[in-house]
């Protein structure tokens, strides 16, 4: 049976709770390419793709190196194109 997956956008407090990072650490890691950048939700709001965050957190738990994390993040962001 076909199972359709739905993407979910989560806000920064949930990302910070999941990672245990401070806000500045989160944005430093985004700038370094070690965490997916947020998507715009409007003029003054952003959110993060939950599945991307989960994959990066799982990779960190698995012991990925910084270079491996950067490659993963780059691949995740590149695959954001909408497939309807």
PDB file of N, CA, C and O in Angstrom:
ATOM      1  N   UNK A   1       0.838  -1.180   0.000  1.00  0.00           N
ATOM      2  CA  UNK A   1       0.000   0.000   0.000  1.00  0.00           C
ATOM      3  C   UNK A   1       0.884   1.244   0.000  1.00  0.00           C
ATOM      4  O   UNK A   1       1.919   1.274   0.666  1.00  0.00           O
ATOM      5  N   UNK A   2       0.482   2.256  -0.737  1.00  0.00           N
ATOM      6  CA  UNK A   2       1.242   3.499  -0.850  1.00  0.00           C
ATOM      7  C   UNK A   2       1.052   4.337   0.400  1.00  0.00           C
ATOM      8  O   UNK A   2      -0.074   4.595   0.826  1.00  0.00           O
ATOM      9  N   UNK A   3       2.153   4.754   0.977  1.00  0.00           N
ATOM     10  CA  UNK A   3       2.097   5.611   2.157  1.00  0.00           C
ATOM     11  C   UNK A   3       2.652   6.977   1.787  1.00  0.00           C
ATOM     12  O   UNK A   3       3.827   7.097   1.439  1.00  0.00           O
ATOM     13  N   UNK A   4       1.828   7.992   1.859  1.00  0.00           N
ATOM     14  CA  UNK A   4       2.257   9.341   1.533  1.00  0.00           C
ATOM     15  C   UNK A   4       2.849   9.991   2.777  1.00  0.00           C
ATOM     16  O   UNK A   4       2.243   9.972   3.848  1.00  0.00           O
ATOM     17  N   UNK A   5       4.025  10.558   2.627  1.00  0.00           N
ATOM     18  CA  UNK A   5       4.647  11.213   3.763  1.00  0.00           C
ATOM     19  C   UNK A   5       4.420  12.714   3.665  1.00  0.00           C
ATOM     20  O   UNK A   5       4.502  13.299   2.585  1.00  0.00           O
ATOM     21  N   UNK A   6       4.139  13.315   4.783  1.00  0.00           N
ATOM     22  CA  UNK A   6       3.907  14.742   4.841  1.00  0.00           C
ATOM     23  C   UNK A   6       5.055  15.400   5.579  1.00  0.00           C
ATOM     24  O   UNK A   6       5.492  14.931   6.630  1.00  0.00           O
ATOM     25  N   UNK A   7       5.531  16.486   5.014  1.00  0.00           N
ATOM     26  CA  UNK A   7       6.591  17.238   5.675  1.00  0.00           C
ATOM     27  C   UNK A   7       5.974  18.119   6.740  1.00  0.00           C
ATOM     28  O   UNK A   7       4.850  18.601   6.601  1.00  0.00           O
ATOM     29  N   UNK A   8       6.723  18.317   7.794  1.00  0.00           N
ATOM     30  CA  UNK A   8       6.245  19.136   8.895  1.00  0.00           C
ATOM     31  C   UNK A   8       7.281  20.212   9.183  1.00  0.00           C
ATOM     32  O   UNK A   8       8.481  19.938   9.232  1.00  0.00           O
ATOM     33  N   UNK A   9       6.815  21.418   9.370  1.00  0.00           N
ATOM     34  CA  UNK A   9       7.684  22.531   9.737  1.00  0.00           C
ATOM     35  C   UNK A   9       7.585  22.724  11.243  1.00  0.00           C
ATOM     36  O   UNK A   9       6.491  22.801  11.802  1.00  0.00           O
ATOM     37  N   UNK A  10       8.737  22.801  11.890  1.00  0.00           N
ATOM     38  CA  UNK A  10       8.757  23.046  13.332  1.00  0.00           C
ATOM     39  C   UNK A  10       9.484  24.360  13.606  1.00  0.00           C
ATOM     40  O   UNK A  10      10.350  24.781  12.839  1.00  0.00           O
ATOM     41  N   UNK A  11       9.123  24.978  14.681  1.00  0.00           N
ATOM     42  CA  UNK A  11       9.715  26.265  15.028  1.00  0.00           C
ATOM     43  C   UNK A  11      10.985  26.061  15.848  1.00  0.00           C
ATOM     44  O   UNK A  11      11.253  24.968  16.347  1.00  0.00           O
ATOM     45  N   UNK A  12      11.754  27.127  15.976  1.00  0.00           N
ATOM     46  CA  UNK A  12      13.068  27.078  16.621  1.00  0.00           C
ATOM     47  C   UNK A  12      13.052  26.498  18.040  1.00  0.00           C
ATOM     48  O   UNK A  12      13.942  25.713  18.366  1.00  0.00           O
ATOM     49  N   UNK A  13      12.085  26.845  18.902  1.00  0.00           N
ATOM     50  CA  UNK A  13      12.133  26.267  20.252  1.00  0.00           C
ATOM     51  C   UNK A  13      12.135  24.737  20.270  1.00  0.00           C
ATOM     52  O   UNK A  13      12.777  24.132  21.129  1.00  0.00           O
ATOM     53  N   UNK A  14      11.428  24.110  19.339  1.00  0.00           N
ATOM     54  CA  UNK A  14      11.444  22.650  19.281  1.00  0.00           C
ATOM     55  C   UNK A  14      12.795  22.117  18.825  1.00  0.00           C
ATOM     56  O   UNK A  14      13.246  21.075  19.301  1.00  0.00           O
ATOM     57  N   UNK A  15      13.441  22.825  17.908  1.00  0.00           N
ATOM     58  CA  UNK A  15      14.777  22.421  17.454  1.00  0.00           C
ATOM     59  C   UNK A  15      15.774  22.541  18.608  1.00  0.00           C
ATOM     60  O   UNK A  15      16.598  21.654  18.829  1.00  0.00           O
ATOM     61  N   UNK A  16      15.684  23.648  19.334  1.00  0.00           N
ATOM     62  CA  UNK A  16      16.593  23.853  20.465  1.00  0.00           C
ATOM     63  C   UNK A  16      16.367  22.792  21.547  1.00  0.00           C
ATOM     64  O   UNK A  16      17.317  22.325  22.175  1.00  0.00           O
ATOM     65  N   UNK A  17      15.118  22.423  21.757  1.00  0.00           N
ATOM     66  CA  UNK A  17      14.805  21.391  22.747  1.00  0.00           C
ATOM     67  C   UNK A  17      15.360  20.033  22.316  1.00  0.00           C
ATOM     68  O   UNK A  17      15.891  19.283  23.134  1.00  0.00           O
ATOM     69  N   UNK A  18      15.232  19.728  21.025  1.00  0.00           N
ATOM     70  CA  UNK A  18      15.703  18.434  20.512  1.00  0.00           C
ATOM     71  C   UNK A  18      17.216  18.312  20.552  1.00  0.00           C
ATOM     72  O   UNK A  18      17.747  17.225  20.781  1.00  0.00           O
ATOM     73  N   UNK A  19      17.919  19.423  20.330  1.00  0.00           N
ATOM     74  CA  UNK A  19      19.384  19.376  20.264  1.00  0.00           C
ATOM     75  C   UNK A  19      20.055  19.714  21.592  1.00  0.00           C
ATOM     76  O   UNK A  19      21.162  19.254  21.872  1.00  0.00           O
ATOM     77  N   UNK A  20      19.381  20.518  22.401  1.00  0.00           N
ATOM     78  CA  UNK A  20      20.001  20.970  23.641  1.00  0.00           C
ATOM     79  C   UNK A  20      20.929  22.148  23.446  1.00  0.00           C
ATOM     80  O   UNK A  20      21.651  22.528  24.368  1.00  0.00           O
ATOM     81  N   UNK A  21      20.922  22.736  22.252  1.00  0.00           N
ATOM     82  CA  UNK A  21      21.793  23.860  21.937  1.00  0.00           C
ATOM     83  C   UNK A  21      21.171  25.183  22.352  1.00  0.00           C
ATOM     84  O   UNK A  21      19.965  25.282  22.580  1.00  0.00           O
ATOM     85  N   UNK A  22      22.020  26.192  22.444  1.00  0.00           N
ATOM     86  CA  UNK A  22      21.537  27.562  22.607  1.00  0.00           C
ATOM     87  C   UNK A  22      21.184  28.097  21.220  1.00  0.00           C
ATOM     88  O   UNK A  22      21.540  27.503  20.202  1.00  0.00           O
ATOM     89  N   UNK A  23      20.490  29.209  21.200  1.00  0.00           N
ATOM     90  CA  UNK A  23      20.119  29.830  19.928  1.00  0.00           C
ATOM     91  C   UNK A  23      21.358  30.187  19.111  1.00  0.00           C
ATOM     92  O   UNK A  23      21.386  29.975  17.898  1.00  0.00           O
ATOM     93  N   UNK A  24      22.383  30.727  19.769  1.00  0.00           N
ATOM     94  CA  UNK A  24      23.587  31.118  19.041  1.00  0.00           C
ATOM     95  C   UNK A  24      24.331  29.900  18.492  1.00  0.00           C
ATOM     96  O   UNK A  24      24.884  29.962  17.394  1.00  0.00           O
ATOM     97  N   UNK A  25      24.353  28.810  19.231  1.00  0.00           N
ATOM     98  CA  UNK A  25      24.994  27.590  18.734  1.00  0.00           C
ATOM     99  C   UNK A  25      24.265  27.062  17.514  1.00  0.00           C
ATOM    100  O   UNK A  25      24.898  26.645  16.543  1.00  0.00           O
ATOM    101  N   UNK A  26      22.935  27.074  17.552  1.00  0.00           N
ATOM    102  CA  UNK A  26      22.148  26.631  16.396  1.00  0.00           C
ATOM    103  C   UNK A  26      22.518  27.437  15.155  1.00  0.00           C
ATOM    104  O   UNK A  26      22.810  26.865  14.104  1.00  0.00           O
ATOM    105  N   UNK A  27      22.507  28.762  15.275  1.00  0.00           N
ATOM    106  CA  UNK A  27      22.794  29.591  14.112  1.00  0.00           C
ATOM    107  C   UNK A  27      24.260  29.515  13.683  1.00  0.00           C
ATOM    108  O   UNK A  27      24.560  29.678  12.500  1.00  0.00           O
ATOM    109  N   UNK A  28      25.173  29.273  14.617  1.00  0.00           N
ATOM    110  CA  UNK A  28      26.574  29.048  14.239  1.00  0.00           C
ATOM    111  C   UNK A  28      26.708  27.767  13.420  1.00  0.00           C
ATOM    112  O   UNK A  28      27.428  27.736  12.422  1.00  0.00           O
ATOM    113  N   UNK A  29      26.019  26.721  13.842  1.00  0.00           N
ATOM    114  CA  UNK A  29      26.084  25.445  13.117  1.00  0.00           C
ATOM    115  C   UNK A  29      25.444  25.560  11.741  1.00  0.00           C
ATOM    116  O   UNK A  29      25.915  24.942  10.786  1.00  0.00           O
ATOM    117  N   UNK A  30      24.379  26.342  11.629  1.00  0.00           N
ATOM    118  CA  UNK A  30      23.765  26.579  10.319  1.00  0.00           C
ATOM    119  C   UNK A  30      24.767  27.297   9.416  1.00  0.00           C
ATOM    120  O   UNK A  30      24.944  26.925   8.256  1.00  0.00           O
ATOM    121  N   UNK A  31      25.415  28.318   9.949  1.00  0.00           N
ATOM    122  CA  UNK A  31      26.388  29.104   9.171  1.00  0.00           C
ATOM    123  C   UNK A  31      27.572  28.239   8.729  1.00  0.00           C
ATOM    124  O   UNK A  31      28.122  28.445   7.647  1.00  0.00           O
ATOM    125  N   UNK A  32      27.962  27.277   9.561  1.00  0.00           N
ATOM    126  CA  UNK A  32      29.078  26.390   9.238  1.00  0.00           C
ATOM    127  C   UNK A  32      28.665  25.250   8.307  1.00  0.00           C
ATOM    128  O   UNK A  32      29.515  24.476   7.866  1.00  0.00           O
ATOM    129  N   UNK A  33      27.370  25.141   8.005  1.00  0.00           N
ATOM    130  CA  UNK A  33      26.885  24.082   7.128  1.00  0.00           C
ATOM    131  C   UNK A  33      26.674  22.756   7.828  1.00  0.00           C
ATOM    132  O   UNK A  33      26.593  21.714   7.177  1.00  0.00           O
ATOM    133  N   UNK A  34      26.583  22.786   9.164  1.00  0.00           N
ATOM    134  CA  UNK A  34      26.428  21.566   9.942  1.00  0.00           C
ATOM    135  C   UNK A  34      24.984  21.288  10.356  1.00  0.00           C
ATOM    136  O   UNK A  34      24.704  20.280  11.005  1.00  0.00           O
ATOM    137  N   UNK A  35      24.070  22.180   9.980  1.00  0.00           N
ATOM    138  CA  UNK A  35      22.652  21.998  10.287  1.00  0.00           C
ATOM    139  C   UNK A  35      21.847  22.694   9.194  1.00  0.00           C
ATOM    140  O   UNK A  35      22.248  23.756   8.719  1.00  0.00           O
ATOM    141  N   UNK A  36      20.719  22.114   8.788  1.00  0.00           N
ATOM    142  CA  UNK A  36      19.930  22.716   7.697  1.00  0.00           C
ATOM    143  C   UNK A  36      19.409  24.103   8.057  1.00  0.00           C
ATOM    144  O   UNK A  36      18.990  24.353   9.187  1.00  0.00           O
ATOM    145  N   UNK A  37      19.443  24.991   7.079  1.00  0.00           N
ATOM    146  CA  UNK A  37      18.945  26.340   7.324  1.00  0.00           C
ATOM    147  C   UNK A  37      17.417  26.333   7.358  1.00  0.00           C
ATOM    148  O   UNK A  37      16.787  25.456   6.767  1.00  0.00           O
ATOM    149  N   UNK A  38      16.821  27.305   8.046  1.00  0.00           N
ATOM    150  CA  UNK A  38      15.367  27.363   8.138  1.00  0.00           C
ATOM    151  C   UNK A  38      14.743  27.830   6.833  1.00  0.00           C
ATOM    152  O   UNK A  38      15.416  28.375   5.958  1.00  0.00           O
ATOM    153  N   UNK A  39      13.440  27.604   6.725  1.00  0.00           N
ATOM    154  CA  UNK A  39      12.672  28.084   5.575  1.00  0.00           C
ATOM    155  C   UNK A  39      11.791  29.236   6.037  1.00  0.00           C
ATOM    156  O   UNK A  39      11.352  29.273   7.187  1.00  0.00           O
ATOM    157  N   UNK A  40      11.541  30.159   5.147  1.00  0.00           N
ATOM    158  CA  UNK A  40      10.727  31.317   5.474  1.00  0.00           C
ATOM    159  C   UNK A  40       9.258  30.923   5.570  1.00  0.00           C
ATOM    160  O   UNK A  40       8.739  30.202   4.718  1.00  0.00           O
ATOM    161  N   UNK A  41       8.596  31.407   6.621  1.00  0.00           N
ATOM    162  CA  UNK A  41       7.166  31.178   6.803  1.00  0.00           C
ATOM    163  C   UNK A  41       6.379  32.466   6.618  1.00  0.00           C
ATOM    164  O   UNK A  41       5.149  32.462   6.671  1.00  0.00           O
ATOM    165  N   UNK A  42       7.075  33.544   6.405  1.00  0.00           N
ATOM    166  CA  UNK A  42       6.438  34.840   6.252  1.00  0.00           C
ATOM    167  C   UNK A  42       7.473  35.931   6.436  1.00  0.00           C
ATOM    168  O   UNK A  42       8.676  35.669   6.433  1.00  0.00           O
ATOM    169  N   UNK A  43       7.001  37.143   6.595  1.00  0.00           N
ATOM    170  CA  UNK A  43       7.898  38.282   6.695  1.00  0.00           C
ATOM    171  C   UNK A  43       8.854  38.187   7.885  1.00  0.00           C
ATOM    172  O   UNK A  43      10.012  38.589   7.776  1.00  0.00           O
ATOM    173  N   UNK A  44       8.387  37.661   9.014  1.00  0.00           N
ATOM    174  CA  UNK A  44       9.224  37.636  10.210  1.00  0.00           C
ATOM    175  C   UNK A  44       9.218  36.296  10.923  1.00  0.00           C
ATOM    176  O   UNK A  44       9.444  36.226  12.131  1.00  0.00           O
ATOM    177  N   UNK A  45       8.960  35.241  10.179  1.00  0.00           N
ATOM    178  CA  UNK A  45       8.886  33.922  10.806  1.00  0.00           C
ATOM    179  C   UNK A  45       9.628  32.891   9.957  1.00  0.00           C
ATOM    180  O   UNK A  45       9.565  32.909   8.728  1.00  0.00           O
ATOM    181  N   UNK A  46      10.324  32.003  10.638  1.00  0.00           N
ATOM    182  CA  UNK A  46      11.002  30.895   9.968  1.00  0.00           C
ATOM    183  C   UNK A  46      10.686  29.607  10.711  1.00  0.00           C
ATOM    184  O   UNK A  46      10.272  29.623  11.870  1.00  0.00           O
ATOM    185  N   UNK A  47      10.889  28.505  10.030  1.00  0.00           N
ATOM    186  CA  UNK A  47      10.715  27.195  10.632  1.00  0.00           C
ATOM    187  C   UNK A  47      11.718  26.237  10.023  1.00  0.00           C
ATOM    188  O   UNK A  47      12.378  26.555   9.034  1.00  0.00           O
ATOM    189  N   UNK A  48      11.825  25.083  10.610  1.00  0.00           N
ATOM    190  CA  UNK A  48      12.774  24.069  10.165  1.00  0.00           C
ATOM    191  C   UNK A  48      12.003  22.840   9.701  1.00  0.00           C
ATOM    192  O   UNK A  48      10.971  22.495  10.276  1.00  0.00           O
ATOM    193  N   UNK A  49      12.506  22.181   8.662  1.00  0.00           N
ATOM    194  CA  UNK A  49      11.880  20.952   8.172  1.00  0.00           C
ATOM    195  C   UNK A  49      12.219  19.848   9.176  1.00  0.00           C
ATOM    196  O   UNK A  49      13.384  19.502   9.369  1.00  0.00           O
ATOM    197  N   UNK A  50      11.191  19.311   9.800  1.00  0.00           N
ATOM    198  CA  UNK A  50      11.390  18.350  10.885  1.00  0.00           C
ATOM    199  C   UNK A  50      12.191  17.133  10.449  1.00  0.00           C
ATOM    200  O   UNK A  50      13.081  16.693  11.177  1.00  0.00           O
ATOM    201  N   UNK A  51      11.897  16.582   9.281  1.00  0.00           N
ATOM    202  CA  UNK A  51      12.596  15.376   8.833  1.00  0.00           C
ATOM    203  C   UNK A  51      14.087  15.640   8.607  1.00  0.00           C
ATOM    204  O   UNK A  51      14.916  14.768   8.865  1.00  0.00           O
ATOM    205  N   UNK A  52      14.429  16.843   8.126  1.00  0.00           N
ATOM    206  CA  UNK A  52      15.840  17.192   7.943  1.00  0.00           C
ATOM    207  C   UNK A  52      16.550  17.267   9.291  1.00  0.00           C
ATOM    208  O   UNK A  52      17.655  16.750   9.454  1.00  0.00           O
ATOM    209  N   UNK A  53      15.902  17.915  10.252  1.00  0.00           N
ATOM    210  CA  UNK A  53      16.490  18.027  11.599  1.00  0.00           C
ATOM    211  C   UNK A  53      16.702  16.645  12.201  1.00  0.00           C
ATOM    212  O   UNK A  53      17.750  16.367  12.785  1.00  0.00           O
ATOM    213  N   UNK A  54      15.693  15.775  12.055  1.00  0.00           N
ATOM    214  CA  UNK A  54      15.795  14.418  12.602  1.00  0.00           C
ATOM    215  C   UNK A  54      16.964  13.657  11.991  1.00  0.00           C
ATOM    216  O   UNK A  54      17.697  12.968  12.701  1.00  0.00           O
ATOM    217  N   UNK A  55      17.142  13.777  10.677  1.00  0.00           N
ATOM    218  CA  UNK A  55      18.239  13.059  10.008  1.00  0.00           C
ATOM    219  C   UNK A  55      19.600  13.552  10.476  1.00  0.00           C
ATOM    220  O   UNK A  55      20.515  12.753  10.673  1.00  0.00           O
ATOM    221  N   UNK A  56      19.739  14.856  10.654  1.00  0.00           N
ATOM    222  CA  UNK A  56      21.022  15.401  11.109  1.00  0.00           C
ATOM    223  C   UNK A  56      21.293  14.973  12.548  1.00  0.00           C
ATOM    224  O   UNK A  56      22.423  14.615  12.882  1.00  0.00           O
ATOM    225  N   UNK A  57      20.281  15.004  13.398  1.00  0.00           N
ATOM    226  CA  UNK A  57      20.452  14.565  14.788  1.00  0.00           C
ATOM    227  C   UNK A  57      20.834  13.089  14.828  1.00  0.00           C
ATOM    228  O   UNK A  57      21.716  12.705  15.595  1.00  0.00           O
ATOM    229  N   UNK A  58      20.181  12.254  14.012  1.00  0.00           N
ATOM    230  CA  UNK A  58      20.531  10.831  13.952  1.00  0.00           C
ATOM    231  C   UNK A  58      21.969  10.641  13.483  1.00  0.00           C
ATOM    232  O   UNK A  58      22.677   9.772  13.993  1.00  0.00           O
ATOM    233  N   UNK A  59      22.405  11.443  12.519  1.00  0.00           N
ATOM    234  CA  UNK A  59      23.778  11.359  12.029  1.00  0.00           C
ATOM    235  C   UNK A  59      24.773  11.752  13.125  1.00  0.00           C
ATOM    236  O   UNK A  59      25.836  11.144  13.254  1.00  0.00           O
ATOM    237  N   UNK A  60      24.421  12.769  13.908  1.00  0.00           N
ATOM    238  CA  UNK A  60      25.295  13.183  15.015  1.00  0.00           C
ATOM    239  C   UNK A  60      25.417  12.048  16.034  1.00  0.00           C
ATOM    240  O   UNK A  60      26.506  11.768  16.534  1.00  0.00           O
ATOM    241  N   UNK A  61      24.296  11.403  16.335  1.00  0.00           N
ATOM    242  CA  UNK A  61      24.300  10.285  17.286  1.00  0.00           C
ATOM    243  C   UNK A  61      25.157   9.137  16.745  1.00  0.00           C
ATOM    244  O   UNK A  61      25.850   8.455  17.499  1.00  0.00           O
ATOM    245  N   UNK A  62      25.097   8.939  15.420  1.00  0.00           N
ATOM    246  CA  UNK A  62      25.865   7.863  14.785  1.00  0.00           C
ATOM    247  C   UNK A  62      27.356   8.177  14.701  1.00  0.00           C
ATOM    248  O   UNK A  62      28.152   7.313  14.333  1.00  0.00           O
ATOM    249  N   UNK A  63      27.736   9.403  15.038  1.00  0.00           N
ATOM    250  CA  UNK A  63      29.152   9.751  15.065  1.00  0.00           C
ATOM    251  C   UNK A  63      29.708  10.282  13.760  1.00  0.00           C
ATOM    252  O   UNK A  63      30.910  10.180  13.516  1.00  0.00           O
ATOM    253  N   UNK A  64      28.848  10.853  12.908  1.00  0.00           N
ATOM    254  CA  UNK A  64      29.340  11.432  11.661  1.00  0.00           C
ATOM    255  C   UNK A  64      30.370  12.522  11.954  1.00  0.00           C
ATOM    256  O   UNK A  64      30.254  13.260  12.933  1.00  0.00           O
ATOM    257  N   UNK A  65      31.367  12.607  11.096  1.00  0.00           N
ATOM    258  CA  UNK A  65      32.368  13.671  11.199  1.00  0.00           C
ATOM    259  C   UNK A  65      31.741  14.974  10.711  1.00  0.00           C
ATOM    260  O   UNK A  65      30.652  14.970  10.138  1.00  0.00           O
ATOM    261  N   UNK A  66      32.439  16.092  10.943  1.00  0.00           N
ATOM    262  CA  UNK A  66      31.930  17.379  10.465  1.00  0.00           C
ATOM    263  C   UNK A  66      31.769  17.368   8.953  1.00  0.00           C
ATOM    264  O   UNK A  66      30.784  17.895   8.436  1.00  0.00           O
ATOM    265  N   UNK A  67      32.708  16.784   8.242  1.00  0.00           N
ATOM    266  CA  UNK A  67      32.625  16.740   6.785  1.00  0.00           C
ATOM    267  C   UNK A  67      31.431  15.907   6.331  1.00  0.00           C
ATOM    268  O   UNK A  67      30.743  16.276   5.379  1.00  0.00           O
ATOM    269  N   UNK A  68      31.182  14.795   7.000  1.00  0.00           N
ATOM    270  CA  UNK A  68      30.024  13.966   6.663  1.00  0.00           C
ATOM    271  C   UNK A  68      28.717  14.713   6.946  1.00  0.00           C
ATOM    272  O   UNK A  68      27.767  14.625   6.169  1.00  0.00           O
ATOM    273  N   UNK A  69      28.675  15.448   8.063  1.00  0.00           N
ATOM    274  CA  UNK A  69      27.483  16.233   8.380  1.00  0.00           C
ATOM    275  C   UNK A  69      27.255  17.316   7.328  1.00  0.00           C
ATOM    276  O   UNK A  69      26.122  17.549   6.907  1.00  0.00           O
ATOM    277  N   UNK A  70      28.327  17.973   6.909  1.00  0.00           N
ATOM    278  CA  UNK A  70      28.195  19.011   5.884  1.00  0.00           C
ATOM    279  C   UNK A  70      27.650  18.425   4.591  1.00  0.00           C
ATOM    280  O   UNK A  70      26.797  19.035   3.947  1.00  0.00           O
ATOM    281  N   UNK A  71      28.126  17.265   4.209  1.00  0.00           N
ATOM    282  CA  UNK A  71      27.640  16.603   2.992  1.00  0.00           C
ATOM    283  C   UNK A  71      26.168  16.236   3.128  1.00  0.00           C
ATOM    284  O   UNK A  71      25.390  16.421   2.192  1.00  0.00           O
ATOM    285  N   UNK A  72      25.789  15.721   4.280  1.00  0.00           N
ATOM    286  CA  UNK A  72      24.402  15.354   4.530  1.00  0.00           C
ATOM    287  C   UNK A  72      23.503  16.578   4.458  1.00  0.00           C
ATOM    288  O   UNK A  72      22.457  16.543   3.811  1.00  0.00           O
ATOM    289  N   UNK A  73      23.901  17.656   5.115  1.00  0.00           N
ATOM    290  CA  UNK A  73      23.103  18.881   5.119  1.00  0.00           C
ATOM    291  C   UNK A  73      22.963  19.425   3.708  1.00  0.00           C
ATOM    292  O   UNK A  73      21.876  19.842   3.305  1.00  0.00           O
ATOM    293  N   UNK A  74      24.049  19.425   2.960  1.00  0.00           N
ATOM    294  CA  UNK A  74      24.012  19.924   1.583  1.00  0.00           C
ATOM    295  C   UNK A  74      23.034  19.098   0.744  1.00  0.00           C
ATOM    296  O   UNK A  74      22.270  19.652  -0.046  1.00  0.00           O
ATOM    297  N   UNK A  75      23.058  17.788   0.915  1.00  0.00           N
ATOM    298  CA  UNK A  75      22.156  16.900   0.181  1.00  0.00           C
ATOM    299  C   UNK A  75      20.696  17.135   0.588  1.00  0.00           C
ATOM    300  O   UNK A  75      19.815  17.188  -0.270  1.00  0.00           O
ATOM    301  N   UNK A  76      20.443  17.274   1.876  1.00  0.00           N
ATOM    302  CA  UNK A  76      19.080  17.505   2.353  1.00  0.00           C
ATOM    303  C   UNK A  76      18.501  18.804   1.802  1.00  0.00           C
ATOM    304  O   UNK A  76      17.355  18.840   1.355  1.00  0.00           O
ATOM    305  N   UNK A  77      19.287  19.853   1.835  1.00  0.00           N
ATOM    306  CA  UNK A  77      18.816  21.158   1.353  1.00  0.00           C
ATOM    307  C   UNK A  77      18.617  21.121  -0.164  1.00  0.00           C
ATOM    308  O   UNK A  77      17.682  21.737  -0.676  1.00  0.00           O
ATOM    309  N   UNK A  78      19.472  20.416  -0.879  1.00  0.00           N
ATOM    310  CA  UNK A  78      19.344  20.303  -2.334  1.00  0.00           C
ATOM    311  C   UNK A  78      18.076  19.559  -2.730  1.00  0.00           C
ATOM    312  O   UNK A  78      17.529  19.792  -3.808  1.00  0.00           O
ATOM    313  N   UNK A  79      17.603  18.660  -1.860  1.00  0.00           N
ATOM    314  CA  UNK A  79      16.420  17.858  -2.164  1.00  0.00           C
ATOM    315  C   UNK A  79      15.114  18.521  -1.716  1.00  0.00           C
ATOM    316  O   UNK A  79      14.087  17.850  -1.620  1.00  0.00           O
ATOM    317  N   UNK A  80      15.141  19.803  -1.446  1.00  0.00           N
ATOM    318  CA  UNK A  80      13.944  20.498  -0.992  1.00  0.00           C
ATOM    319  C   UNK A  80      12.944  20.803  -2.090  1.00  0.00           C
ATOM    320  O   UNK A  80      11.848  21.281  -1.799  1.00  0.00           O
ATOM    321  N   UNK A  81      13.283  20.546  -3.324  1.00  0.00           N
ATOM    322  CA  UNK A  81      12.371  20.885  -4.410  1.00  0.00           C
ATOM    323  C   UNK A  81      11.034  20.172  -4.220  1.00  0.00           C
ATOM    324  O   UNK A  81      10.988  19.021  -3.786  1.00  0.00           O
ATOM    325  N   UNK A  82       9.982  20.851  -4.541  1.00  0.00           N
ATOM    326  CA  UNK A  82       8.636  20.336  -4.333  1.00  0.00           C
ATOM    327  C   UNK A  82       8.287  19.325  -5.409  1.00  0.00           C
ATOM    328  O   UNK A  82       8.456  19.584  -6.600  1.00  0.00           O
ATOM    329  N   UNK A  83       7.800  18.176  -4.980  1.00  0.00           N
ATOM    330  CA  UNK A  83       7.360  17.120  -5.890  1.00  0.00           C
ATOM    331  C   UNK A  83       5.888  16.882  -5.614  1.00  0.00           C
ATOM    332  O   UNK A  83       5.532  16.182  -4.666  1.00  0.00           O
ATOM    333  N   UNK A  84       5.046  17.456  -6.429  1.00  0.00           N
ATOM    334  CA  UNK A  84       3.600  17.321  -6.223  1.00  0.00           C
ATOM    335  C   UNK A  84       3.021  16.205  -7.050  1.00  0.00           C
ATOM    336  O   UNK A  84       1.817  15.957  -6.995  1.00  0.00           O
TER     337      UNK A  84
END
